[in-house]
Amino acid sequence: MVVTIQVILKNAGVSATSVPDESIGLEKTYNIQPFSSLVVIGAIDLEYIPGDSLKFSVVGGQQNIEKLKINSSDDRLTIECTNIHGNFIKCVLNSPVFTSLEVTAGARFRSDSLFSVNELNISSEAGSSVLINGMFNDIKVESNAGSSVLLTGKAVSAIFEANAGARINAKEFIVENATVEANAGALVVVNSAKITAKANAGATIRYNSIAVLSSVNTSSGGSISAY
């Protein structure tokens, strides 16, 4: 792995020797290995830009960057940063599209550029957040423990599973066939031509009013209704 480090002075015109440590930011760029699975953990605010290049860059204070852990092996890229209180390290990842995304421990992932791949599996855990604009043949999204996923774009087939107060907002994500399950106070909003839905334990599923409901199952205060 090749790493390039550049010192950025926040106050123009001040020499490096006279700038206190807290006024210096470090920009660190990594040349990473190809991967098909991405894992993002902890105090990471990651912007993903699909493309042909393969690069990971980060800007932050030296002490925070030193806590960043990057492991690229076995077709899997893991980016992790823990033990930072109240701050996120802002990162940018450029790479070809991948097929598996896991975001956990409060991490943030977003892809405003079009993410287009045949199949994508997303897991959002433990208060993390995911925002993706994409086009897929098949997509599976699991959101748990207060995490959230926001989708725009479209897919042929989708599986949405939300648990323990988690949220999946796919109102602007057009799907031909969706299977949806929500449990324990979770909320899923879906926009699909055909839907199989199951809501339990105070969870809520909202769907577009013109959808065909092929199967509906509620129990223990679960709710399924049109918006």
Contacts in CASP RR format, 6 or more apart in sequence:
PFRMAT RR
TARGET T0000
AUTHOR 0000-0000-0000
METHOD contacts of the structure
MODEL  1
MVVTIQVILKNAGVSATSVPDESIGLEKTYNIQPFSSLVVIGAIDLEYIP
GDSLKFSVVGGQQNIEKLKINSSDDRLTIECTNIHGNFIKCVLNSPVFTS
LEVTAGARFRSDSLFSVNELNISSEAGSSVLINGMFNDIKVESNAGSSVL
LTGKAVSAIFEANAGARINAKEFIVENATVEANAGALVVVNSAKITAKAN
AGATIRYNSIAVLSSVNTSSGGSISAY
1 30 0 8 1.000
1 31 0 8 1.000
1 32 0 8 1.000
1 33 0 8 1.000
1 70 0 8 1.000
1 72 0 8 1.000
2 30 0 8 1.000
2 31 0 8 1.000
3 28 0 8 1.000
3 29 0 8 1.000
3 30 0 8 1.000
3 31 0 8 1.000
4 28 0 8 1.000
4 29 0 8 1.000
5 26 0 8 1.000
5 27 0 8 1.000
5 28 0 8 1.000
5 29 0 8 1.000
6 26 0 8 1.000
6 27 0 8 1.000
6 28 0 8 1.000
6 29 0 8 1.000
7 16 0 8 1.000
7 24 0 8 1.000
7 25 0 8 1.000
7 26 0 8 1.000
7 27 0 8 1.000
8 24 0 8 1.000
8 25 0 8 1.000
8 26 0 8 1.000
8 27 0 8 1.000
8 59 0 8 1.000
9 16 0 8 1.000
9 19 0 8 1.000
9 23 0 8 1.000
9 24 0 8 1.000
10 19 0 8 1.000
10 23 0 8 1.000
10 24 0 8 1.000
10 25 0 8 1.000
11 19 0 8 1.000
11 23 0 8 1.000
14 23 0 8 1.000
16 24 0 8 1.000
21 62 0 8 1.000
24 61 0 8 1.000
24 62 0 8 1.000
25 59 0 8 1.000
25 60 0 8 1.000
25 61 0 8 1.000
25 62 0 8 1.000
26 59 0 8 1.000
26 60 0 8 1.000
26 61 0 8 1.000
26 62 0 8 1.000
26 65 0 8 1.000
27 57 0 8 1.000
27 58 0 8 1.000
27 59 0 8 1.000
27 60 0 8 1.000
28 57 0 8 1.000
28 58 0 8 1.000
28 59 0 8 1.000
28 65 0 8 1.000
28 68 0 8 1.000
29 55 0 8 1.000
29 56 0 8 1.000
29 57 0 8 1.000
30 55 0 8 1.000
30 56 0 8 1.000
30 57 0 8 1.000
30 70 0 8 1.000
31 54 0 8 1.000
31 55 0 8 1.000
32 54 0 8 1.000
32 55 0 8 1.000
32 56 0 8 1.000
32 70 0 8 1.000
32 72 0 8 1.000
32 77 0 8 1.000
32 95 0 8 1.000
33 54 0 8 1.000
33 72 0 8 1.000
33 73 0 8 1.000
33 77 0 8 1.000
34 54 0 8 1.000
34 75 0 8 1.000
34 95 0 8 1.000
34 96 0 8 1.000
35 72 0 8 1.000
35 75 0 8 1.000
35 76 0 8 1.000
35 77 0 8 1.000
35 95 0 8 1.000
35 98 0 8 1.000
36 75 0 8 1.000
36 76 0 8 1.000
36 98 0 8 1.000
36 99 0 8 1.000
36 100 0 8 1.000
37 75 0 8 1.000
37 76 0 8 1.000
37 77 0 8 1.000
37 98 0 8 1.000
37 99 0 8 1.000
37 100 0 8 1.000
37 101 0 8 1.000
37 102 0 8 1.000
38 76 0 8 1.000
38 77 0 8 1.000
38 78 0 8 1.000
38 79 0 8 1.000
38 93 0 8 1.000
38 98 0 8 1.000
38 100 0 8 1.000
38 101 0 8 1.000
38 102 0 8 1.000
39 76 0 8 1.000
39 77 0 8 1.000
39 78 0 8 1.000
39 79 0 8 1.000
39 80 0 8 1.000
39 102 0 8 1.000
39 103 0 8 1.000
39 104 0 8 1.000
40 46 0 8 1.000
40 79 0 8 1.000
40 80 0 8 1.000
40 101 0 8 1.000
40 102 0 8 1.000
40 103 0 8 1.000
40 104 0 8 1.000
40 107 0 8 1.000
40 109 0 8 1.000
40 128 0 8 1.000
41 78 0 8 1.000
41 79 0 8 1.000
41 80 0 8 1.000
41 81 0 8 1.000
41 82 0 8 1.000
41 104 0 8 1.000
41 105 0 8 1.000
41 107 0 8 1.000
42 80 0 8 1.000
42 81 0 8 1.000
42 82 0 8 1.000
42 104 0 8 1.000
42 105 0 8 1.000
42 106 0 8 1.000
42 107 0 8 1.000
42 128 0 8 1.000
43 81 0 8 1.000
43 82 0 8 1.000
43 84 0 8 1.000
43 86 0 8 1.000
43 87 0 8 1.000
43 88 0 8 1.000
43 89 0 8 1.000
43 106 0 8 1.000
43 107 0 8 1.000
44 79 0 8 1.000
44 80 0 8 1.000
44 81 0 8 1.000
44 88 0 8 1.000
44 89 0 8 1.000
44 91 0 8 1.000
44 107 0 8 1.000
44 108 0 8 1.000
45 88 0 8 1.000
45 89 0 8 1.000
45 90 0 8 1.000
45 91 0 8 1.000
45 107 0 8 1.000
45 108 0 8 1.000
46 79 0 8 1.000
46 91 0 8 1.000
46 92 0 8 1.000
46 93 0 8 1.000
46 107 0 8 1.000
46 108 0 8 1.000
46 109 0 8 1.000
46 110 0 8 1.000
47 90 0 8 1.000
47 91 0 8 1.000
47 92 0 8 1.000
47 93 0 8 1.000
47 110 0 8 1.000
47 111 0 8 1.000
47 112 0 8 1.000
48 92 0 8 1.000
48 93 0 8 1.000
48 95 0 8 1.000
48 109 0 8 1.000
48 110 0 8 1.000
48 111 0 8 1.000
48 113 0 8 1.000
48 115 0 8 1.000
49 92 0 8 1.000
49 93 0 8 1.000
49 94 0 8 1.000
49 111 0 8 1.000
49 113 0 8 1.000
50 95 0 8 1.000
50 96 0 8 1.000
50 97 0 8 1.000
50 111 0 8 1.000
50 113 0 8 1.000
50 114 0 8 1.000
50 115 0 8 1.000
50 116 0 8 1.000
51 94 0 8 1.000
51 95 0 8 1.000
51 96 0 8 1.000
51 97 0 8 1.000
52 96 0 8 1.000
53 94 0 8 1.000
53 95 0 8 1.000
54 94 0 8 1.000
54 95 0 8 1.000
54 96 0 8 1.000
55 93 0 8 1.000
55 94 0 8 1.000
55 95 0 8 1.000
56 70 0 8 1.000
56 77 0 8 1.000
56 79 0 8 1.000
56 91 0 8 1.000
56 92 0 8 1.000
56 93 0 8 1.000
56 94 0 8 1.000
57 91 0 8 1.000
57 92 0 8 1.000
58 65 0 8 1.000
58 68 0 8 1.000
58 89 0 8 1.000
58 90 0 8 1.000
58 91 0 8 1.000
58 92 0 8 1.000
59 90 0 8 1.000
60 89 0 8 1.000
60 90 0 8 1.000
64 81 0 8 1.000
64 84 0 8 1.000
64 87 0 8 1.000
64 89 0 8 1.000
65 89 0 8 1.000
67 81 0 8 1.000
67 82 0 8 1.000
67 83 0 8 1.000
67 84 0 8 1.000
68 79 0 8 1.000
68 80 0 8 1.000
68 81 0 8 1.000
68 89 0 8 1.000
69 78 0 8 1.000
69 79 0 8 1.000
69 80 0 8 1.000
69 81 0 8 1.000
70 77 0 8 1.000
70 78 0 8 1.000
70 79 0 8 1.000
70 80 0 8 1.000
71 77 0 8 1.000
71 78 0 8 1.000
71 80 0 8 1.000
72 78 0 8 1.000
79 91 0 8 1.000
79 93 0 8 1.000
81 89 0 8 1.000
82 105 0 8 1.000
88 108 0 8 1.000
97 115 0 8 1.000
97 116 0 8 1.000
97 117 0 8 1.000
98 117 0 8 1.000
99 117 0 8 1.000
99 118 0 8 1.000
99 119 0 8 1.000
99 120 0 8 1.000
99 121 0 8 1.000
100 120 0 8 1.000
100 121 0 8 1.000
101 109 0 8 1.000
101 120 0 8 1.000
101 121 0 8 1.000
101 122 0 8 1.000
101 123 0 8 1.000
101 130 0 8 1.000
102 122 0 8 1.000
102 123 0 8 1.000
102 125 0 8 1.000
103 109 0 8 1.000
103 122 0 8 1.000
103 123 0 8 1.000
103 124 0 8 1.000
103 125 0 8 1.000
103 128 0 8 1.000
103 129 0 8 1.000
103 130 0 8 1.000
103 147 0 8 1.000
104 123 0 8 1.000
104 124 0 8 1.000
104 125 0 8 1.000
104 126 0 8 1.000
104 128 0 8 1.000
104 147 0 8 1.000
105 125 0 8 1.000
105 126 0 8 1.000
105 127 0 8 1.000
105 128 0 8 1.000
106 126 0 8 1.000
106 127 0 8 1.000
106 128 0 8 1.000
106 129 0 8 1.000
106 147 0 8 1.000
107 128 0 8 1.000
107 129 0 8 1.000
108 128 0 8 1.000
108 129 0 8 1.000
109 128 0 8 1.000
109 129 0 8 1.000
109 130 0 8 1.000
109 131 0 8 1.000
109 132 0 8 1.000
110 130 0 8 1.000
110 131 0 8 1.000
110 132 0 8 1.000
111 131 0 8 1.000
111 132 0 8 1.000
111 133 0 8 1.000
111 134 0 8 1.000
112 131 0 8 1.000
112 133 0 8 1.000
113 133 0 8 1.000
114 133 0 8 1.000
114 134 0 8 1.000
114 135 0 8 1.000
115 132 0 8 1.000
115 133 0 8 1.000
115 134 0 8 1.000
115 135 0 8 1.000
116 134 0 8 1.000
116 135 0 8 1.000
116 136 0 8 1.000
117 136 0 8 1.000
118 136 0 8 1.000
118 137 0 8 1.000
118 138 0 8 1.000
119 136 0 8 1.000
119 137 0 8 1.000
119 138 0 8 1.000
119 139 0 8 1.000
120 136 0 8 1.000
120 138 0 8 1.000
120 139 0 8 1.000
120 140 0 8 1.000
121 139 0 8 1.000
121 140 0 8 1.000
122 130 0 8 1.000
122 132 0 8 1.000
122 139 0 8 1.000
122 140 0 8 1.000
122 141 0 8 1.000
122 142 0 8 1.000
122 149 0 8 1.000
123 142 0 8 1.000
123 144 0 8 1.000
124 130 0 8 1.000
124 141 0 8 1.000
124 142 0 8 1.000
124 143 0 8 1.000
124 144 0 8 1.000
124 147 0 8 1.000
124 148 0 8 1.000
124 149 0 8 1.000
124 166 0 8 1.000
125 144 0 8 1.000
125 145 0 8 1.000
125 147 0 8 1.000
126 144 0 8 1.000
126 145 0 8 1.000
126 146 0 8 1.000
126 147 0 8 1.000
127 145 0 8 1.000
127 146 0 8 1.000
127 147 0 8 1.000
127 148 0 8 1.000
128 147 0 8 1.000
128 148 0 8 1.000
129 147 0 8 1.000
129 148 0 8 1.000
129 149 0 8 1.000
129 150 0 8 1.000
130 143 0 8 1.000
130 147 0 8 1.000
130 148 0 8 1.000
130 149 0 8 1.000
130 150 0 8 1.000
131 149 0 8 1.000
131 150 0 8 1.000
132 149 0 8 1.000
132 150 0 8 1.000
132 151 0 8 1.000
132 152 0 8 1.000
133 151 0 8 1.000
133 152 0 8 1.000
133 153 0 8 1.000
134 151 0 8 1.000
134 152 0 8 1.000
134 153 0 8 1.000
134 154 0 8 1.000
135 153 0 8 1.000
135 154 0 8 1.000
135 155 0 8 1.000
136 154 0 8 1.000
136 155 0 8 1.000
136 156 0 8 1.000
137 155 0 8 1.000
137 156 0 8 1.000
137 157 0 8 1.000
138 155 0 8 1.000
138 156 0 8 1.000
138 157 0 8 1.000
138 158 0 8 1.000
139 151 0 8 1.000
139 155 0 8 1.000
139 157 0 8 1.000
139 158 0 8 1.000
139 159 0 8 1.000
140 158 0 8 1.000
140 159 0 8 1.000
140 161 0 8 1.000
141 149 0 8 1.000
141 151 0 8 1.000
141 158 0 8 1.000
141 159 0 8 1.000
141 160 0 8 1.000
141 161 0 8 1.000
141 168 0 8 1.000
141 170 0 8 1.000
142 161 0 8 1.000
142 162 0 8 1.000
143 149 0 8 1.000
143 161 0 8 1.000
143 162 0 8 1.000
143 163 0 8 1.000
143 166 0 8 1.000
143 167 0 8 1.000
143 168 0 8 1.000
143 186 0 8 1.000
144 162 0 8 1.000
144 163 0 8 1.000
144 164 0 8 1.000
144 166 0 8 1.000
145 163 0 8 1.000
145 164 0 8 1.000
145 165 0 8 1.000
145 166 0 8 1.000
146 164 0 8 1.000
146 165 0 8 1.000
146 166 0 8 1.000
146 167 0 8 1.000
147 166 0 8 1.000
147 167 0 8 1.000
148 166 0 8 1.000
148 167 0 8 1.000
148 168 0 8 1.000
148 169 0 8 1.000
149 166 0 8 1.000
149 167 0 8 1.000
149 168 0 8 1.000
149 169 0 8 1.000
149 170 0 8 1.000
150 169 0 8 1.000
151 168 0 8 1.000
151 169 0 8 1.000
151 170 0 8 1.000
151 172 0 8 1.000
151 173 0 8 1.000
152 172 0 8 1.000
152 173 0 8 1.000
153 172 0 8 1.000
153 173 0 8 1.000
153 174 0 8 1.000
154 173 0 8 1.000
154 174 0 8 1.000
154 175 0 8 1.000
155 173 0 8 1.000
155 174 0 8 1.000
155 175 0 8 1.000
155 176 0 8 1.000
156 175 0 8 1.000
156 176 0 8 1.000
156 177 0 8 1.000
157 175 0 8 1.000
157 176 0 8 1.000
157 177 0 8 1.000
157 178 0 8 1.000
158 170 0 8 1.000
158 173 0 8 1.000
158 175 0 8 1.000
158 177 0 8 1.000
158 178 0 8 1.000
158 179 0 8 1.000
158 190 0 8 1.000
158 192 0 8 1.000
159 178 0 8 1.000
159 179 0 8 1.000
159 180 0 8 1.000
160 168 0 8 1.000
160 170 0 8 1.000
160 178 0 8 1.000
160 179 0 8 1.000
160 180 0 8 1.000
160 181 0 8 1.000
160 188 0 8 1.000
160 190 0 8 1.000
161 180 0 8 1.000
161 181 0 8 1.000
161 182 0 8 1.000
162 168 0 8 1.000
162 181 0 8 1.000
162 182 0 8 1.000
162 183 0 8 1.000
162 186 0 8 1.000
162 187 0 8 1.000
162 188 0 8 1.000
162 203 0 8 1.000
163 182 0 8 1.000
163 183 0 8 1.000
163 184 0 8 1.000
163 186 0 8 1.000
164 183 0 8 1.000
164 184 0 8 1.000
164 185 0 8 1.000
164 186 0 8 1.000
165 184 0 8 1.000
165 185 0 8 1.000
165 186 0 8 1.000
165 187 0 8 1.000
165 203 0 8 1.000
166 186 0 8 1.000
166 187 0 8 1.000
167 186 0 8 1.000
167 187 0 8 1.000
167 188 0 8 1.000
168 186 0 8 1.000
168 187 0 8 1.000
168 188 0 8 1.000
168 189 0 8 1.000
168 190 0 8 1.000
169 189 0 8 1.000
170 178 0 8 1.000
170 188 0 8 1.000
170 189 0 8 1.000
170 190 0 8 1.000
170 191 0 8 1.000
171 189 0 8 1.000
171 190 0 8 1.000
171 191 0 8 1.000
171 206 0 8 1.000
171 208 0 8 1.000
171 227 0 8 1.000
172 191 0 8 1.000
173 190 0 8 1.000
173 191 0 8 1.000
174 191 0 8 1.000
174 192 0 8 1.000
175 190 0 8 1.000
175 191 0 8 1.000
175 192 0 8 1.000
175 193 0 8 1.000
176 192 0 8 1.000
176 193 0 8 1.000
176 194 0 8 1.000
177 192 0 8 1.000
177 193 0 8 1.000
177 194 0 8 1.000
177 195 0 8 1.000
178 190 0 8 1.000
178 192 0 8 1.000
178 194 0 8 1.000
178 195 0 8 1.000
178 196 0 8 1.000
179 195 0 8 1.000
179 196 0 8 1.000
180 188 0 8 1.000
180 190 0 8 1.000
180 195 0 8 1.000
180 196 0 8 1.000
180 197 0 8 1.000
180 198 0 8 1.000
180 205 0 8 1.000
180 207 0 8 1.000
181 197 0 8 1.000
181 198 0 8 1.000
181 199 0 8 1.000
182 188 0 8 1.000
182 198 0 8 1.000
182 199 0 8 1.000
182 200 0 8 1.000
182 203 0 8 1.000
182 204 0 8 1.000
182 205 0 8 1.000
182 222 0 8 1.000
183 199 0 8 1.000
183 200 0 8 1.000
183 201 0 8 1.000
183 203 0 8 1.000
184 200 0 8 1.000
184 201 0 8 1.000
184 202 0 8 1.000
184 203 0 8 1.000
185 201 0 8 1.000
185 202 0 8 1.000
185 203 0 8 1.000
185 204 0 8 1.000
186 203 0 8 1.000
186 204 0 8 1.000
187 203 0 8 1.000
187 204 0 8 1.000
187 205 0 8 1.000
187 206 0 8 1.000
188 203 0 8 1.000
188 204 0 8 1.000
188 205 0 8 1.000
188 206 0 8 1.000
189 205 0 8 1.000
189 206 0 8 1.000
189 207 0 8 1.000
189 227 0 8 1.000
190 205 0 8 1.000
190 206 0 8 1.000
190 207 0 8 1.000
190 208 0 8 1.000
190 211 0 8 1.000
191 207 0 8 1.000
191 208 0 8 1.000
191 211 0 8 1.000
192 207 0 8 1.000
192 208 0 8 1.000
192 211 0 8 1.000
193 211 0 8 1.000
193 212 0 8 1.000
194 211 0 8 1.000
194 212 0 8 1.000
194 214 0 8 1.000
195 207 0 8 1.000
195 211 0 8 1.000
195 212 0 8 1.000
195 213 0 8 1.000
195 214 0 8 1.000
196 213 0 8 1.000
196 214 0 8 1.000
196 215 0 8 1.000
197 205 0 8 1.000
197 207 0 8 1.000
197 213 0 8 1.000
197 215 0 8 1.000
197 216 0 8 1.000
197 217 0 8 1.000
197 224 0 8 1.000
198 205 0 8 1.000
198 215 0 8 1.000
198 216 0 8 1.000
198 217 0 8 1.000
198 218 0 8 1.000
199 205 0 8 1.000
199 217 0 8 1.000
199 218 0 8 1.000
199 219 0 8 1.000
199 221 0 8 1.000
199 222 0 8 1.000
199 223 0 8 1.000
199 224 0 8 1.000
200 218 0 8 1.000
200 219 0 8 1.000
200 220 0 8 1.000
200 221 0 8 1.000
200 222 0 8 1.000
201 219 0 8 1.000
201 220 0 8 1.000
201 221 0 8 1.000
201 222 0 8 1.000
202 220 0 8 1.000
202 221 0 8 1.000
202 222 0 8 1.000
202 223 0 8 1.000
203 222 0 8 1.000
203 223 0 8 1.000
204 222 0 8 1.000
204 223 0 8 1.000
204 224 0 8 1.000
204 225 0 8 1.000
205 223 0 8 1.000
205 224 0 8 1.000
205 225 0 8 1.000
206 225 0 8 1.000
206 226 0 8 1.000
206 227 0 8 1.000
207 213 0 8 1.000
207 224 0 8 1.000
207 225 0 8 1.000
207 226 0 8 1.000
207 227 0 8 1.000
208 226 0 8 1.000
208 227 0 8 1.000
209 226 0 8 1.000
209 227 0 8 1.000
211 226 0 8 1.000
213 224 0 8 1.000
216 224 0 8 1.000
218 224 0 8 1.000
END
